[in-house]
């Protein structure tokens, strides 16, 4: 199994040409960075696209948790749907996110 990710929630911090994905504020008042870019990754994309990408990345912990909960609940409540395409797709995404693929 892959390494454990930094626990969420994560948030986007945007100032000037720096976009950071950060965890919540700690008791010390610091905001530890999960990812920090200056000029994002210098990919020359539209800054709005960079910010949208950062927001999607920041939502990843909550999205993963929600997908795991939905998948587990559906498979438990409706075992016959186990091999349904969307559930297979969800399990594949979870496996990818967990680093097991």
Secondary structure, 3 states (H helix, E strand, C coil): CCCCCCCCCEEEEEECCEEEEEECCCCCCCCCEEEEEECCCCCCCCHHHHHHHHHHHHCHHHHHHHHHHHHHHHHHHCHHHCCCHHHHHHHHHHHHHHCCC
